[in-house]
Amino acid sequence: MVHIDVSRARALGKLSGDLSFEYPADDALIDVPFVAFSSPVSVTAHYEIGEDGKVEVTGTVRFKLKGLCSRCMKEAEHEILGEIDALFIPNGEDGEDYAYTNGRITLDEAVRDAVAFALPNSFLCGDDCEIPAFH
């Protein structure tokens, strides 16, 4: 996947930037039966490098899921949009943020987490199977 070379960016005075890439997601992330990714995950992100070496990465993940409705078993496809909001700390070990070493960030875990958080708990076709809104 994509990396951010923090050391090189700081040396060049480029303390922020934009990234855009696609990658094939692992169907093992999906807990809903009979559902799979039907497109690569598209990632658009922005990073800011702080004076203390911390790097904030924000952006979106976008992908399509295709499979059988969890209620009626009708085939359906939906586009899913999720958010990336990650803080990378040099040599960090606080457990809540992501760590990086040797001046290089690997985005794999943060992007995988963003995809996992965006996944639905059930997959509904959108016809008669949508959960009604309460008034």
N, CA, C and O atoms as a MOPAC input file, in Angstrom:
PM7 MOZYME 1SCF
protein

 N      0.84500 1    -1.17900 1     0.00000 1
 C      0.00000 1     0.00000 1     0.00000 1
 C      0.88900 1     1.24100 1     0.00000 1
 O      2.09000 1     1.14100 1    -0.25100 1
 N      0.32400 1     2.38100 1     0.27200 1
 C      1.02000 1     3.65700 1     0.17000 1
 C      1.72700 1     4.00000 1     1.48300 1
 O      1.26300 1     3.66100 1     2.57200 1
 N      2.85600 1     4.67700 1     1.34200 1
 C      3.64500 1     5.12200 1     2.48100 1
 C      3.78500 1     6.64700 1     2.43500 1
 O      3.67700 1     7.26800 1     1.37700 1
 N      4.02400 1     7.21900 1     3.59500 1
 C      4.38100 1     8.63500 1     3.68500 1
 C      5.78600 1     8.68100 1     4.25600 1
 O      6.01800 1     8.21800 1     5.37300 1
 N      6.71800 1     9.23000 1     3.50500 1
 C      8.09500 1     9.36300 1     3.97100 1
 C      8.20100 1    10.69400 1     4.71000 1
 O      8.47500 1    11.73000 1     4.10500 1
 N      7.98100 1    10.65300 1     6.02100 1
 C      7.94200 1    11.85200 1     6.84800 1
 C      9.29900 1    12.54300 1     6.85800 1
 O      9.36800 1    13.76800 1     6.75800 1
 N     10.35700 1    11.79000 1     6.97600 1
 C     11.70400 1    12.37500 1     7.01000 1
 C     12.00100 1    13.14600 1     5.73500 1
 O     12.51600 1    14.26300 1     5.79300 1
 N     11.68800 1    12.57400 1     4.60000 1
 C     11.94100 1    13.23000 1     3.31300 1
 C     11.05300 1    14.46100 1     3.15000 1
 O     11.51400 1    15.50900 1     2.69700 1
 N      9.77600 1    14.33200 1     3.52100 1
 C      8.84600 1    15.46300 1     3.39900 1
 C      9.30600 1    16.64400 1     4.24500 1
 O      9.25800 1    17.79100 1     3.80200 1
 N      9.75600 1    16.35400 1     5.47200 1
 C     10.24000 1    17.43100 1     6.35000 1
 C     11.48900 1    18.06600 1     5.78000 1
 O     11.64600 1    19.28500 1     5.84500 1
 N     12.38800 1    17.25300 1     5.21700 1
 C     13.62000 1    17.78600 1     4.63200 1
 C     13.31900 1    18.69600 1     3.44100 1
 O     14.04100 1    19.66200 1     3.19300 1
 N     12.25500 1    18.38600 1     2.71200 1
 C     11.86200 1    19.19100 1     1.56200 1
 C     10.95500 1    20.36100 1     1.94900 1
 O     10.59700 1    21.17800 1     1.10100 1
 N     10.58700 1    20.44000 1     3.22800 1
 C      9.70900 1    21.50900 1     3.69200 1
 C      8.25700 1    21.31600 1     3.28200 1
 O      7.46500 1    22.25800 1     3.31700 1
 N      7.91700 1    20.11800 1     2.90100 1
 C      6.54200 1    19.80800 1     2.49100 1
 C      5.82400 1    19.15800 1     3.67700 1
 O      5.85500 1    17.93900 1     3.84600 1
 N      5.17600 1    19.99500 1     4.49300 1
 C      4.57400 1    19.51600 1     5.72600 1
 C      3.11900 1    19.09700 1     5.58100 1
 O      2.47000 1    18.75700 1     6.57100 1
 N      2.60400 1    19.11900 1     4.36800 1
 C      1.25200 1    18.61900 1     4.12300 1
 C      1.18600 1    18.12100 1     2.68800 1
 O      2.00300 1    18.48600 1     1.84200 1
 N      0.19600 1    17.28100 1     2.44000 1
 C      0.04400 1    16.75500 1     1.09300 1
 C     -1.22500 1    15.94900 1     0.95900 1
 O     -1.91200 1    15.66200 1     1.93800 1
 N     -1.51800 1    15.59400 1    -0.26900 1
 C     -2.70900 1    14.81400 1    -0.57200 1
 C     -2.30800 1    13.49700 1    -1.20500 1
 O     -1.32400 1    13.41300 1    -1.93900 1
 N     -3.09200 1    12.46700 1    -0.90600 1
 C     -2.86000 1    11.13300 1    -1.44200 1
 C     -4.15200 1    10.61300 1    -2.05300 1
 O     -5.24500 1    10.92500 1    -1.58000 1
 N     -4.01900 1     9.82900 1    -3.09400 1
 C     -5.17100 1     9.19400 1    -3.70100 1
 C     -4.69300 1     7.87800 1    -4.30200 1
 O     -3.75400 1     7.85600 1    -5.09800 1
 N     -5.34500 1     6.77900 1    -3.91700 1
 C     -4.95300 1     5.47400 1    -4.43200 1
 C     -6.09600 1     4.48300 1    -4.25500 1
 O     -7.06200 1     4.75000 1    -3.54100 1
 N     -5.97200 1     3.33400 1    -4.91600 1
 C     -6.92600 1     2.24100 1    -4.78900 1
 C     -6.17500 1     0.97900 1    -4.40400 1
 O     -4.98900 1     0.82300 1    -4.69700 1
 N     -6.89600 1     0.07900 1    -3.73600 1
 C     -6.31500 1    -1.21800 1    -3.42900 1
 C     -7.43600 1    -2.24500 1    -3.28300 1
 O     -8.55900 1    -1.88200 1    -2.93500 1
 N     -7.15000 1    -3.51600 1    -3.54400 1
 C     -8.16900 1    -4.55700 1    -3.38600 1
 C     -8.30000 1    -4.92400 1    -1.90400 1
 O     -7.32800 1    -5.33200 1    -1.26800 1
 N     -9.50200 1    -4.77500 1    -1.37300 1
 C     -9.72800 1    -5.08800 1     0.04200 1
 C     -9.90900 1    -6.58600 1     0.23700 1
 O    -10.27300 1    -7.31200 1    -0.68800 1
 N     -9.64900 1    -7.02300 1     1.44400 1
 C     -9.76800 1    -8.43200 1     1.80700 1
 C    -11.20300 1    -8.72400 1     2.24500 1
 O    -11.70400 1    -8.10800 1     3.18600 1
 N    -11.86000 1    -9.65700 1     1.56800 1
 C    -13.24000 1   -10.02500 1     1.91700 1
 C    -13.35400 1   -10.55900 1     3.34500 1
 O    -14.45400 1   -10.60400 1     3.89500 1
 N    -12.24300 1   -10.96000 1     3.94900 1
 C    -12.27400 1   -11.46300 1     5.32300 1
 C    -12.68700 1   -10.37200 1     6.32600 1
 O    -13.05900 1   -10.68600 1     7.45600 1
 N    -12.62500 1    -9.10000 1     5.92100 1
 C    -13.06800 1    -8.01000 1     6.79800 1
 C    -14.58300 1    -8.00100 1     7.00000 1
 O    -15.07400 1    -7.45700 1     7.98900 1
 N    -15.32200 1    -8.60000 1     6.07000 1
 C    -16.78100 1    -8.54200 1     6.07300 1
 C    -17.36200 1    -9.66600 1     6.91800 1
 O    -17.07200 1   -10.84200 1     6.69500 1
 N    -18.20000 1    -9.28400 1     7.90700 1
 C    -18.84600 1   -10.26500 1     8.78800 1
 C    -20.22800 1   -10.68900 1     8.30000 1
 O    -20.79500 1   -11.64600 1     8.82700 1
 N    -20.78200 1    -9.99900 1     7.30600 1
 C    -22.12800 1   -10.29400 1     6.82700 1
 C    -22.04900 1   -11.44200 1     5.81300 1
 O    -21.30000 1   -11.35200 1     4.84100 1
 N    -22.80900 1   -12.51100 1     6.02800 1
 C    -22.75600 1   -13.63700 1     5.08700 1
 C    -23.21500 1   -13.25000 1     3.68400 1
 O    -24.09000 1   -12.39800 1     3.53000 1
 N    -22.63200 1   -13.86700 1     2.66900 1
 C    -23.00800 1   -13.71800 1     1.26600 1
 C    -22.78400 1   -12.30700 1     0.72200 1
 O    -23.47800 1   -11.88200 1    -0.20100 1
 N    -21.82300 1   -11.58300 1     1.28600 1
 C    -21.50400 1   -10.22300 1     0.84400 1
 C    -19.99200 1   -10.14400 1     0.59600 1
 O    -19.19800 1   -10.71100 1     1.34600 1
 N    -19.61000 1    -9.43100 1    -0.46700 1
 C    -18.19200 1    -9.28000 1    -0.80500 1
 C    -17.95500 1    -7.89700 1    -1.40100 1
 O    -18.90000 1    -7.21300 1    -1.79400 1
 N    -16.71200 1    -7.49700 1    -1.46600 1
 C    -16.34700 1    -6.25400 1    -2.12900 1
 C    -16.55000 1    -6.44500 1    -3.63300 1
 O    -16.14300 1    -7.46400 1    -4.19100 1
 N    -17.17600 1    -5.46900 1    -4.28800 1
 C    -17.35700 1    -5.56400 1    -5.73500 1
 C    -16.54500 1    -4.50700 1    -6.47800 1
 O    -16.65500 1    -4.36800 1    -7.69600 1
 N    -15.73600 1    -3.77100 1    -5.73800 1
 C    -14.84200 1    -2.78500 1    -6.34300 1
 C    -13.63100 1    -2.64100 1    -5.44300 1
 O    -13.68300 1    -3.00900 1    -4.27000 1
 N    -12.54600 1    -2.11300 1    -5.97500 1
 C    -11.42300 1    -1.81700 1    -5.09400 1
 C    -11.79700 1    -0.68000 1    -4.13500 1
 O    -12.72800 1     0.08300 1    -4.39300 1
 N    -11.07500 1    -0.58100 1    -3.05400 1
 C    -11.27600 1     0.52400 1    -2.11400 1
 C    -10.53400 1     1.73200 1    -2.66500 1
 O     -9.34200 1     1.65600 1    -2.96200 1
 N    -11.23600 1     2.83100 1    -2.79700 1
 C    -10.66100 1     4.08600 1    -3.26300 1
 C    -10.39000 1     4.95900 1    -2.03700 1
 O    -11.29100 1     5.21400 1    -1.23800 1
 N     -9.16100 1     5.40800 1    -1.89600 1
 C     -8.75000 1     6.19300 1    -0.73800 1
 C     -8.32500 1     7.58300 1    -1.20100 1
 O     -7.52600 1     7.72800 1    -2.12600 1
 N     -8.87500 1     8.59900 1    -0.54100 1
 C     -8.46600 1     9.97900 1    -0.75700 1
 C     -8.13000 1    10.53600 1     0.62100 1
 O     -8.96800 1    10.51800 1     1.52200 1
 N     -6.91000 1    11.03100 1     0.78700 1
 C     -6.48900 1    11.46900 1     2.11300 1
 C     -5.61400 1    12.71900 1     2.03800 1
 O     -5.01900 1    13.03600 1     1.00800 1
 N     -5.56400 1    13.40500 1     3.16500 1
 C     -4.72100 1    14.58400 1     3.33000 1
 C     -3.89700 1    14.35900 1     4.59500 1
 O     -4.41300 1    13.86500 1     5.59800 1
 N     -2.61900 1    14.72200 1     4.54500 1
 C     -1.78600 1    14.58500 1     5.74500 1
 C     -1.16100 1    15.92100 1     6.11400 1
 O     -0.87000 1    16.75500 1     5.25600 1
 N     -0.96500 1    16.09700 1     7.41200 1
 C     -0.30900 1    17.28400 1     7.97800 1
 C      0.75400 1    16.78900 1     8.94900 1
 O      0.46100 1    16.00700 1     9.85300 1
 N      1.97800 1    17.24300 1     8.76200 1
 C      3.08200 1    16.86800 1     9.64800 1
 C      3.30400 1    18.00700 1    10.63000 1
 O      3.55200 1    19.14400 1    10.22900 1
 N      3.21400 1    17.69500 1    11.91700 1
 C      3.42200 1    18.69400 1    12.95200 1
 C      4.89200 1    18.86500 1    13.28600 1
 O      5.72500 1    18.03800 1    12.91700 1
 N      5.20400 1    19.95000 1    13.99000 1
 C      6.59200 1    20.21400 1    14.39100 1
 C      7.14400 1    19.13000 1    15.29700 1
 O      8.35000 1    18.88500 1    15.32600 1
 N      6.24800 1    18.47900 1    16.04200 1
 C      6.66800 1    17.42000 1    16.96400 1
 C      6.80500 1    16.06200 1    16.28300 1
 O      7.10400 1    15.06400 1    16.93900 1
 N      6.58800 1    16.02200 1    14.96900 1
 C      6.71300 1    14.77000 1    14.22700 1
 C      5.42700 1    13.98300 1    14.13600 1
 O      5.36500 1    12.98500 1    13.41800 1
 N      4.39100 1    14.41200 1    14.85300 1
 C      3.09600 1    13.73900 1    14.74500 1
 C      2.49300 1    14.05500 1    13.38300 1
 O      2.64100 1    15.16100 1    12.86400 1
 N      1.81100 1    13.06600 1    12.81700 1
 C      1.22400 1    13.23000 1    11.49000 1
 C     -0.26200 1    12.88600 1    11.57300 1
 O     -0.64400 1    11.78800 1    11.97900 1
 N     -1.08900 1    13.85600 1    11.17700 1
 C     -2.53000 1    13.62600 1    11.14600 1
 C     -2.93200 1    13.30600 1     9.71600 1
 O     -2.58500 1    14.03500 1     8.78700 1
 N     -3.66500 1    12.21300 1     9.54400 1
 C     -4.14900 1    11.79700 1     8.23700 1
 C     -5.67200 1    11.75500 1     8.29600 1
 O     -6.25000 1    11.05100 1     9.12300 1
 N     -6.31800 1    12.51700 1     7.41000 1
 C     -7.77100 1    12.53000 1     7.33200 1
 C     -8.18500 1    12.28300 1     5.89200 1
 O     -7.43600 1    12.57100 1     4.95900 1
 N     -9.37100 1    11.75400 1     5.72400 1
 C     -9.84600 1    11.52200 1     4.37000 1
 C    -11.01000 1    10.56600 1     4.32800 1
 O    -11.73300 1    10.39200 1     5.30900 1
 N    -11.18300 1     9.94000 1     3.16300 1
 C    -12.30500 1     9.03700 1     2.96500 1
 C    -11.86400 1     7.74400 1     2.30700 1
 O    -10.86800 1     7.69100 1     1.58600 1
 N    -12.64100 1     6.69900 1     2.58100 1
 C    -12.54400 1     5.43300 1     1.86300 1
 C    -13.89600 1     5.21600 1     1.19300 1
 O    -14.94200 1     5.46200 1     1.79300 1
 N    -13.86700 1     4.76100 1    -0.03800 1
 C    -15.10700 1     4.53700 1    -0.79900 1
 C    -14.97400 1     3.18200 1    -1.49900 1
 O    -13.94800 1     2.87700 1    -2.10600 1
 N    -16.04200 1     2.37500 1    -1.39700 1
 C    -16.02900 1     1.05600 1    -2.03100 1
 C    -17.45900 1     0.57700 1    -2.22800 1
 O    -18.40400 1     1.14300 1    -1.67700 1
 N    -17.59900 1    -0.47500 1    -3.02200 1
 C    -18.91500 1    -1.07200 1    -3.25300 1
 C    -18.94900 1    -2.48100 1    -2.68100 1
 O    -17.97300 1    -3.22900 1    -2.74000 1
 N    -20.09900 1    -2.81100 1    -2.12900 1
 C    -20.36300 1    -4.16400 1    -1.65800 1
 C    -21.46900 1    -4.75700 1    -2.51700 1
 O    -22.39700 1    -4.06200 1    -2.93200 1
 N    -21.35500 1    -6.04800 1    -2.77400 1
 C    -22.37700 1    -6.74500 1    -3.54000 1
 C    -22.66200 1    -8.05600 1    -2.83600 1
 O    -21.75500 1    -8.73600 1    -2.35600 1
 N    -23.94800 1    -8.39900 1    -2.78500 1
 C    -24.28900 1    -9.66000 1    -2.15100 1
 C    -25.78100 1    -9.83200 1    -2.01200 1
 O    -26.56900 1    -9.18800 1    -2.70500 1
 N    -26.15300 1   -10.71000 1    -1.10600 1
 C    -27.54800 1   -11.02800 1    -0.88400 1
 C    -28.08100 1   -10.28200 1     0.33600 1
 O    -27.42300 1   -10.20300 1     1.37400 1
 N    -29.29100 1    -9.73500 1     0.18800 1
 C    -29.94700 1    -9.01800 1     1.27900 1
 C    -30.04500 1    -9.93200 1     2.49900 1
 O    -30.39300 1   -11.10600 1     2.37800 1
 N    -29.74000 1    -9.39400 1     3.65300 1
 C    -29.77300 1   -10.16600 1     4.89800 1
 C    -31.18100 1   -10.59200 1     5.28100 1
 O    -31.34400 1   -11.51200 1     6.08300 1
 N    -32.20700 1    -9.94500 1     4.72700 1
 C    -33.59900 1   -10.29800 1     5.04900 1
 C    -34.25900 1   -11.15500 1     3.98300 1
 O    -34.78400 1   -12.22500 1     4.29100 1
 N    -34.24200 1   -10.69700 1     2.71400 1
 C    -35.01800 1   -11.38600 1     1.67300 1
 C    -34.15500 1   -12.20000 1     0.71200 1
 O    -34.68100 1   -12.92200 1    -0.13400 1
 N    -32.84700 1   -12.08700 1     0.83700 1
 C    -31.87800 1   -12.80000 1     0.00300 1
 C    -31.87100 1   -12.34000 1    -1.45800 1
 O    -31.36700 1   -13.04900 1    -2.32900 1
 N    -32.43100 1   -11.15100 1    -1.73100 1
 C    -32.37500 1   -10.57900 1    -3.07100 1
 C    -30.97600 1    -9.99400 1    -3.28000 1
 O    -30.37300 1    -9.46100 1    -2.34800 1
 N    -30.46700 1   -10.09900 1    -4.51100 1
 C    -29.14700 1    -9.56100 1    -4.80700 1
 C    -29.17500 1    -8.03000 1    -4.77900 1
 O    -30.12300 1    -7.41200 1    -5.26500 1
 N    -28.14000 1    -7.42800 1    -4.21200 1
 C    -28.07100 1    -5.96200 1    -4.10100 1
 C    -26.61900 1    -5.51800 1    -4.16800 1
 O    -25.69600 1    -6.30800 1    -3.97100 1
 N    -26.44100 1    -4.23000 1    -4.45200 1
 C    -25.11700 1    -3.61600 1    -4.45500 1
 C    -25.23800 1    -2.21400 1    -3.88000 1
 O    -26.15800 1    -1.47400 1    -4.22800 1
 N    -24.31800 1    -1.84600 1    -3.00600 1
 C    -24.34200 1    -0.52700 1    -2.37800 1
 C    -22.93600 1     0.06400 1    -2.34400 1
 O    -21.94700 1    -0.64400 1    -2.15600 1
 N    -22.87700 1     1.39000 1    -2.53300 1
 C    -21.61500 1     2.10300 1    -2.36000 1
 C    -21.52200 1     2.53400 1    -0.90200 1
 O    -22.49000 1     3.03500 1    -0.32900 1
 N    -20.35800 1     2.33700 1    -0.31400 1
 C    -20.12500 1     2.65500 1     1.09000 1
 C    -19.05400 1     3.73500 1     1.16500 1
 O    -18.06200 1     3.69900 1     0.43600 1
 N    -19.27200 1     4.68900 1     2.05300 1
 C    -18.31600 1     5.77700 1     2.26900 1
 C    -17.93200 1     5.78900 1     3.74400 1
 O    -18.79800 1     5.78300 1     4.61800 1
 N    -16.64400 1     5.80600 1     4.01100 1
 C    -16.14700 1     5.84800 1     5.38100 1
 C    -15.11000 1     6.94100 1     5.54400 1
 O    -14.63800 1     7.51800 1     4.56400 1
 N    -14.76100 1     7.22000 1     6.79000 1
 C    -13.80500 1     8.28300 1     7.08800 1
 C    -12.51500 1     7.73400 1     7.66500 1
 O    -12.50600 1     6.76800 1     8.42800 1
 N    -11.42500 1     8.38100 1     7.27700 1
 C    -10.12300 1     8.12000 1     7.88500 1
 C     -9.82500 1     9.31000 1     8.79000 1
 O     -9.91800 1    10.46100 1     8.36200 1
 N     -9.47600 1     9.03900 1    10.01300 1
 C     -9.05300 1    10.07600 1    10.94800 1
 C     -8.01500 1     9.43400 1    11.85600 1
 O     -8.35000 1     8.85900 1    12.89200 1
 N     -6.76800 1     9.53800 1    11.46300 1
 C     -5.70400 1     8.81900 1    12.15500 1
 C     -4.58400 1     9.76700 1    12.56600 1
 O     -4.23800 1    10.69700 1    11.83700 1
 N     -4.03100 1     9.51800 1    13.72900 1
 C     -2.87700 1    10.26200 1    14.21800 1
 C     -1.72300 1     9.28100 1    14.35600 1
 O     -1.83000 1     8.26700 1    15.04600 1
 N     -0.62100 1     9.59700 1    13.68800 1
 C      0.58200 1     8.76900 1    13.73300 1
 C      1.61400 1     9.46600 1    14.60600 1
 O      1.90600 1    10.64600 1    14.41500 1
 N      2.16500 1     8.72600 1    15.56700 1
 C      3.13000 1     9.27700 1    16.51100 1
 C      4.46600 1     8.56300 1    16.31900 1
 O      4.51600 1     7.33400 1    16.27300 1
 N      5.55000 1     9.33500 1    16.20800 1
 C      6.85100 1     8.67400 1    16.03800 1
 C      7.18500 1     7.83600 1    17.26800 1
 O      7.18400 1     8.33000 1    18.39600 1
 N      7.46700 1     6.57100 1    17.02700 1
 C      7.81100 1     5.61900 1    18.08600 1
 C      6.75100 1     5.55200 1    19.18200 1
 O      7.06900 1     5.19000 1    20.31500 1
 N      5.52200 1     5.88400 1    18.87900 1
 C      4.44100 1     5.92600 1    19.86600 1
 C      3.97400 1     4.55400 1    20.27300 1
 O      4.01900 1     3.60100 1    19.49500 1
 N      3.52100 1     4.47100 1    21.51700 1
 C      3.01200 1     3.21200 1    22.04100 1
 C      1.86400 1     3.45400 1    23.00100 1
 O      1.73700 1     2.74100 1    23.99700 1
 N      1.01400 1     4.45600 1    22.72500 1
 C     -0.05900 1     4.73700 1    23.67200 1
 C     -1.29100 1     3.87200 1    23.44700 1
 O     -2.21300 1     3.89800 1    24.26300 1
 N     -1.33000 1     3.11100 1    22.36800 1
 C     -2.42600 1     2.18700 1    22.14000 1
 C     -3.62500 1     2.79500 1    21.41800 1
 O     -4.38900 1     2.06100 1    20.79100 1
 N     -3.81000 1     4.09800 1    21.48700 1
 C     -4.95300 1     4.72200 1    20.82800 1
 C     -4.58800 1     5.25200 1    19.44400 1
 O     -5.43200 1     5.28400 1    18.54900 1
 N     -3.36600 1     5.65600 1    19.26900 1
 C     -2.93000 1     6.21300 1    17.99800 1
 C     -2.04400 1     5.19600 1    17.28600 1
 O     -1.69200 1     4.15700 1    17.84500 1
 N     -1.69700 1     5.51300 1    16.05700 1
 C     -0.82100 1     4.65400 1    15.27000 1
 C      0.62200 1     5.12000 1    15.46400 1
 O      0.89000 1     6.31000 1    15.62900 1
 N      1.53400 1     4.16600 1    15.44000 1
 C      2.94900 1     4.49000 1    15.60700 1
 C      3.66600 1     4.35500 1    14.26800 1
 O      3.23700 1     3.60900 1    13.38800 1
 N      4.75900 1     5.08700 1    14.13600 1
 C      5.62900 1     4.88400 1    12.98200 1
 C      7.07300 1     4.99800 1    13.43400 1
 O      7.39100 1     5.68200 1    14.40700 1
 N      7.93700 1     4.31000 1    12.70300 1
 C      9.36400 1     4.31700 1    13.02600 1
 C     10.16300 1     4.62000 1    11.76000 1
 O      9.67100 1     4.49200 1    10.63900 1
 N     11.39200 1     5.01900 1    11.97800 1
 C     12.33200 1     5.30100 1    10.88500 1
 C     11.82000 1     6.35400 1     9.90800 1
 O     12.19300 1     6.34900 1     8.73500 1
 N     10.97100 1     7.25200 1    10.38700 1
 C     10.50500 1     8.35600 1     9.56400 1
 C      9.58500 1     7.97500 1     8.42200 1
 O      9.43300 1     8.73300 1     7.46500 1
 N      8.96700 1     6.80100 1     8.51400 1
 C      8.12600 1     6.32400 1     7.41200 1
 C      6.81400 1     5.74200 1     7.94700 1
 O      6.81100 1     4.86700 1     8.81200 1
 N      5.69900 1     6.25500 1     7.40800 1
 C      4.37100 1     5.79900 1     7.80900 1
 C      3.83000 1     4.84000 1     6.76000 1
 O      3.88200 1     5.11800 1     5.56100 1
 N      3.31600 1     3.71900 1     7.21900 1
 C      2.59500 1     2.78300 1     6.36600 1
 C      1.11700 1     2.93700 1     6.69000 1
 O      0.71500 1     2.81800 1     7.84700 1
 N      0.31600 1     3.19800 1     5.67600 1
 C     -1.10000 1     3.48300 1     5.88600 1
 C     -1.98900 1     2.24300 1     5.97200 1
 O     -3.19500 1     2.37100 1     6.18500 1
 N     -1.42800 1     1.06400 1     5.81200 1
 C     -2.21600 1    -0.17300 1     5.75800 1
 C     -3.21900 1    -0.30000 1     6.90100 1
 O     -4.41500 1    -0.45900 1     6.65900 1
 N     -2.74600 1    -0.23200 1     8.13100 1
 C     -3.61400 1    -0.47200 1     9.28900 1
 C     -4.69900 1     0.59200 1     9.42200 1
 O     -5.84900 1     0.25900 1     9.70600 1
 N     -4.36000 1     1.85600 1     9.22500 1
 C     -5.34600 1     2.93700 1     9.35100 1
 C     -6.43200 1     2.82100 1     8.28400 1
 O     -7.61100 1     3.03700 1     8.56700 1
 N     -6.03800 1     2.48300 1     7.06800 1
 C     -7.02300 1     2.33700 1     5.98900 1
 C     -7.88400 1     1.10200 1     6.23000 1
 O     -9.10000 1     1.14800 1     6.04000 1
 N     -7.27200 1     0.00800 1     6.64300 1
 C     -8.03600 1    -1.21200 1     6.94800 1
 C     -9.04000 1    -0.94400 1     8.06000 1
 O    -10.17700 1    -1.41100 1     7.99200 1
 N     -8.63200 1    -0.19300 1     9.08800 1
 C     -9.55300 1     0.15900 1    10.17900 1
 C    -10.70100 1     1.02700 1     9.67700 1
 O    -11.84600 1     0.82800 1    10.08200 1
 N    -10.41300 1     1.98400 1     8.80200 1
 C    -11.46100 1     2.85700 1     8.26300 1
 C    -12.47200 1     2.04200 1     7.45700 1
 O    -13.67500 1     2.28600 1     7.54900 1
 N    -11.99700 1     1.08500 1     6.67400 1
 C    -12.89300 1     0.22000 1     5.90700 1
 C    -13.73300 1    -0.62600 1     6.86700 1
 O    -14.94600 1    -0.74100 1     6.69100 1
 N    -13.10100 1    -1.21000 1     7.86800 1
 C    -13.83000 1    -2.05900 1     8.81600 1
 C    -14.91700 1    -1.28100 1     9.55400 1
 O    -16.01600 1    -1.79800 1     9.75300 1
 N    -14.62400 1    -0.04300 1     9.96500 1
 C    -15.62500 1     0.76900 1    10.66900 1
 C    -16.75900 1     1.19700 1     9.75000 1
 O    -17.86600 1     1.44800 1    10.22500 1
 N    -16.51200 1     1.28700 1     8.45200 1
 C    -17.54400 1     1.70900 1     7.49800 1
 C    -18.48200 1     0.56200 1     7.09600 1
 O    -19.57100 1     0.80500 1     6.57600 1
 N    -18.06400 1    -0.66900 1     7.33500 1
 C    -18.86700 1    -1.81600 1     6.91500 1
 C    -20.18600 1    -1.88300 1     7.69600 1
 O    -20.20600 1    -1.63200 1     8.90100 1
 N    -21.27800 1    -2.21800 1     7.01500 1
 C    -22.57000 1    -2.32800 1     7.70600 1
 C    -22.65600 1    -3.61300 1     8.52600 1
 O    -21.95300 1    -4.58500 1     8.25100 1
 N    -23.52800 1    -3.60400 1     9.53500 1
 C    -23.75900 1    -4.80000 1    10.35600 1
 C    -24.64500 1    -5.80400 1     9.63500 1
 O    -24.56600 1    -7.00800 1     9.88000 1
 N    -25.49400 1    -5.29200 1     8.73900 1
 C    -26.32900 1    -6.15300 1     7.90300 1
 C    -26.38200 1    -5.52000 1     6.52100 1
 O    -26.07400 1    -4.34000 1     6.35000 1
 N    -26.77400 1    -6.31200 1     5.55200 1
 C    -26.77600 1    -5.84900 1     4.16600 1
 C    -28.20400 1    -5.95100 1     3.65500 1
 O    -28.72000 1    -7.05300 1     3.46500 1
 N    -28.84400 1    -4.81000 1     3.43200 1
 C    -30.24500 1    -4.79100 1     3.03200 1
 C    -30.37900 1    -4.30900 1     1.59700 1
 O    -29.60500 1    -3.46700 1     1.14200 1
 N    -31.36200 1    -4.84500 1     0.88500 1
 C    -31.51900 1    -4.56300 1    -0.54000 1
 C    -32.04700 1    -3.16500 1    -0.81900 1
 O    -31.81300 1    -2.63200 1    -1.90400 1
 N    -32.74600 1    -2.56100 1     0.12100 1
 C    -33.26800 1    -1.22000 1    -0.10200 1
 C    -34.68400 1    -1.21100 1    -0.61700 1
 O    -35.28500 1    -0.13900 1    -0.69000 1
 N    -35.25200 1    -2.34400 1    -0.97700 1
 C    -36.63800 1    -2.39300 1    -1.42800 1
 C    -37.54200 1    -2.33900 1    -0.19600 1
 O    -37.66000 1    -1.29400 1     0.44500 1
 N    -38.16100 1    -3.43300 1     0.12400 1
 C    -39.05500 1    -3.48900 1     1.28700 1
 C    -38.31500 1    -3.85100 1     2.56600 1
 O    -38.92600 1    -3.93700 1     3.63100 1
 N    -37.02800 1    -4.06000 1     2.47400 1
 C    -36.27200 1    -4.56700 1     3.62000 1
 C    -35.57800 1    -3.48500 1     4.45200 1
 O    -34.98600 1    -3.79400 1     5.48600 1
 N    -35.64100 1    -2.23800 1     4.02200 1
 C    -35.01300 1    -1.17900 1     4.79400 1
 C    -35.69700 1    -1.03800 1     6.14800 1
 O    -36.90800 1    -1.23100 1     6.26100 1
 N    -34.93500 1    -0.70700 1     7.15200 1
 C    -35.48900 1    -0.50600 1     8.48600 1
 C    -36.24500 1     0.81800 1     8.48200 1
 O    -35.67800 1     1.84500 1     8.11100 1
 N    -37.51100 1     0.81400 1     8.88600 1
 C    -38.28800 1     2.06300 1     8.86600 1
 C    -37.76100 1     3.06000 1     9.88100 1
 O    -37.29000 1     2.69300 1    10.95700 1
 N    -37.85100 1     4.33100 1     9.51100 1
 C    -37.42600 1     5.40500 1    10.41200 1
 C    -38.51200 1     5.63000 1    11.46000 1
 O    -39.70200 1     5.59100 1    11.14700 1
 N    -38.10300 1     5.86300 1    12.69200 1
 C    -39.06300 1     6.14100 1    13.76900 1
 C    -39.33000 1     7.63000 1    13.81300 1
 O    -38.41400 1     8.43900 1    13.67000 1
 N    -40.57300 1     7.98500 1    14.00900 1
 C    -40.96400 1     9.39700 1    14.04300 1
 C    -41.19000 1     9.83700 1    15.45100 1
 O    -41.52700 1    10.99700 1    15.68900 1

